[in-house]
Amino acid sequence: MVHREIITWVDDGYVIAFGLVLLSIYSAALTFTAGLLTVAAVEEMLSESHESGEDSHISIMAFVGGFVLFVLVSAGLEGLLPKS
């Protein structure tokens, strides 16, 4: 009876370890994909912004203001979400 419990414990440990490996691979793949999409979005925004010919103070302030708004909304949503 004791041997069966040890084998079950080892099997459960193997399943948990295998699950953690899959989770880390999944997280790495999601991080890589998010990085690629971020680079693509930033490159597209920069190329579009320089097609107008000249940068004005209004366009720079609008870009910075949009980024600040994004950060504030992200921080606000983080405060509203329940802690798990």
Residue pairs with C-beta under 8 A, 6 or more apart in sequence:
49 55
49 59
49 63
52 59
